[in-house]
Each structure stands twice: as C-alpha cells, then as structure tokens.
Amino acid sequence: MQMFRRTYAEVNIDHLEFNLQQIRQHYSTEVFLCPMVKANAYGHGDAPFALNLERLGVKYLGVCLIEEGLLLRNSGVRCEILVFRGFDAAGAKTILQHKLTPVVSSWEQLDYLDVASEKAISLHLKFDTGMNRLGFSSHDAEKILEKINSKKKWQVKSILTHLVQGEDGVDVNGRTVQQTRELQKICQVFSKHKIFMHALNSAGIISQIEVRKKKQTDHPLYHLQSGLRPGLMIYGYNPLGAGVGLELKPVMSLKSQASVFRQIKAGETVSYNGTWKAKKDSIIAVVPIGYADGYHRLLSNQNQALFAEEKVPVVGNVCMDYLMLDVTEVVKKKKLSLDQEHSVVLFGFQGEAFLSAEEVAKNCKSITWEMLTSVGERVPRVYVGKSVEQSKEVGADL
Ligand SMILES: *Cc1c(COP(=O)(O)O)cnc(C)c1O
C-alpha cells in the first residue's frame, strides 16, 4: 500500500520475540502458552501479528470473538485458536467447522456443542472465581462433571478462570491467590480427566516470576502449575511496573511526520475553541494524526510527543485528523530547519528517546490496554525486524 499520509504504527517483531523469550525463560517448554491476540492483536494487526507469533513457535492463540478466529484461519494461521467469548447455536457450528477451539462458560453452550457435532470435541471449561463476568459457578463443578461423563465424545482439556487483579499476585492474601486456590479445588473434581489449569494473564505471570525470583517458597504462586495467557506483556508493557519480574520491550511505536509549521505571535491561540494561547512567539508543528486514529481528545493540552528525540507538549484541542505540538524550544536548541519534514512519535521509540504508551494512557485517565487497542483502522501497521512476516496489504512503502 502506498502511504500518502505518513502516519503509521511501527510494530517491531524483534521486540515481540524478545518478550516471548523473556516469558519462556521462566517456564518449561511443556507449559500451555497462549498469547492473546484479540482486538486486532491489541492494535498490532491481527493476522500478520498472529503469523509472526506462529513463526516464533507459538502453538496456541487466544481471541475473543468467533469473527476474530475466522479472520486468523482465513489468513492461514494454523495454530490452535481458543475463542474465549462464548457462542450461540450457530456459533458452535462455525467454531467446529473452522477448527477453532471453544472455551465453554455456560450450560447452554454445552448443549449447542452437543447438537453441533457427533465427533469428539475437546472442551476448555471456564469458571467464574470472582470476576462475575463469564463462566460456570464453582459450585456446579460436580454437576458439570456428571454431564461431561454422560457424553463419550466430550473430552475436558482444561479448566480456566480469569483474574480480577493479577497485579496483587505477589500478595499472599491477595485475590489472585484466592482465585487460583479456588480453581485448584475445581481441578480436583475433574482429576479423572487429563486436565491442566490456566489462570495467569500478564499480571499473574509477572507476579509468579517475581515470587519465584525472590525464592518465596512458601508463597502459593511459587509452586502453582498454571497455563499462561499473556496479553499486554507480549506487547511489551508490564502491568506491575517497568522492571518488576522481567524486562520487556514495547512493540509498537505510533509515528507520524510534521511537514507544516506555523510561526505564531504571543497571544494567538491554536486549534478549535482556542484552548491554548501562546505566551510568547511560538513555532507550532501540525501533525497528521487525530482522535479518528485513536489519539484521544482528552489528551488535548495534557500530553507530550517526541520530536527530534525530545518531549514536546501537545497544544490546543486534538482534532479528528490533526494535532499540534509546541516545538519552539527544540527547534531553537537544535537549530532545526522547518523546510523539511520531521518525524514525530506519539508513543514508542524515536532514536534514543522513548515515550511510554502507559504514560500517554495515564494522561487521558486510561490504561495501556485501551491506548494500544484504540489505534485506528486507518493507521497502517508496518512490521519491522530481522525476519518479518509482512502483511501483503500493508507492505511498507515508506
Ligand atoms: C485479554 C485476556 C488475557 C490477557 O490479559 P492481559 O492483562 O493483557 O495479560 C488473558 N485471559 C483472558 C481470558 C483474556 O480475555
């Protein structure tokens, strides 16, 4: 695709590989490792990203929607794909037809699967241990076992749950420890089946690594054998705070180019409604990215971007297609020419400089997950790295 507007999300596959290796280092190769690639791979571009994960040796991938699973299958992804959101009767048929793996979280879904196929089906059963969102009640474990045992074709593969606040995993009295204990009890009910359990998301995984690093052998997470469902961490952000447990490298850099500069006088305002007024004569860079690209309007006058490897403030209201930066100081300090384009990074890396998507998220009262998944559809994803599986549609033409 030819890029007329040079605004794009650069996705660094070497960083993805680094993050995966960081996780793998701490676990045996046998452990169930299912990176979550729902929501357009957290904004990193569904199929090309999934194909890169597959190339890096991943055997399982997790999505939310059946639609997401189909998209990956139709793009040639061969891994086992777990569909977490649940399904209706038609969904059950589609899941099985396309060799997707159902995560079952209700009695109805068991019946839909029963009707959908006479063949053997592997089941992953989701239990609600405190999230109060999806999943069977733990009190129903025995009844479910009875139902499963009544059908020869059903084979339970795993028992899973989702953590309320994996960040507290390091705390012996935290909810994570409570929830994993509850799940272990449910697993005992299914002990005659060859099952494993999975509960750990990024925060849970990092908590476990931290507990093991500190050799807290009396901590329940130290010994916990659980499958892994990392999301945010494979994209390079650490929900427990940078440096806790392990090092990660952010995968996405959101980039643009400023080609238009305005020299304005003290007292003039910038953008809609004039919410920013220049205190002195200023140089304003116009950057072709806006809230329609996922750069939240709440960041107006509240955030920074990288320009010539320095942090500069976003000034005035963020527009649908543009935002403006006050680059006065940097232009003077570095004696930059305004007759040429200058690269802008909204978050991620620019040379030696780095601006965290986590910090940007905080500036609009959001979280890193939302910041990444918000990056809009019209922003091309460009994959870089040593050995990259490029998407055909967004083959970079920079
Ligand atoms: C999204 C998701 C994850 C990953 O969560 P992170 O906090 O991004 O690591 C794990 N499990 C389930 C069921 C999810 O939906």
PDBQT file of the ligand as one rigid body, heavy atoms in Angstrom, charges set to zero:
ROOT
HETATM    1  C1  LIG A 401      -7.297 -10.476  27.493  1.00  0.00    +0.000 C 
HETATM    2  C2  LIG A 401      -7.215 -11.696  28.282  1.00  0.00    +0.000 A 
HETATM    3  C3  LIG A 401      -5.998 -12.093  28.846  1.00  0.00    +0.000 A 
HETATM    4  C4  LIG A 401      -4.739 -11.261  28.789  1.00  0.00    +0.000 C 
HETATM    5  O1  LIG A 401      -4.787 -10.189  29.683  1.00  0.00    +0.000 OA
HETATM    6  P1  LIG A 401      -3.541  -9.207  29.890  1.00  0.00    +0.000 P 
HETATM    7  O2  LIG A 401      -3.866  -8.464  31.112  1.00  0.00    +0.000 OA
HETATM    8  O3  LIG A 401      -3.479  -8.333  28.682  1.00  0.00    +0.000 OA
HETATM    9  O4  LIG A 401      -2.337 -10.076  30.006  1.00  0.00    +0.000 OA
HETATM   10  C5  LIG A 401      -5.972 -13.319  29.496  1.00  0.00    +0.000 A 
HETATM   11  N1  LIG A 401      -7.084 -14.088  29.589  1.00  0.00    +0.000 NA
HETATM   12  C6  LIG A 401      -8.269 -13.719  29.066  1.00  0.00    +0.000 A 
HETATM   13  C7  LIG A 401      -9.452 -14.615  29.211  1.00  0.00    +0.000 C 
HETATM   14  C8  LIG A 401      -8.380 -12.517  28.409  1.00  0.00    +0.000 A 
HETATM   15  O5  LIG A 401      -9.564 -12.158  27.897  1.00  0.00    +0.000 OA
ENDROOT
TORSDOF 0
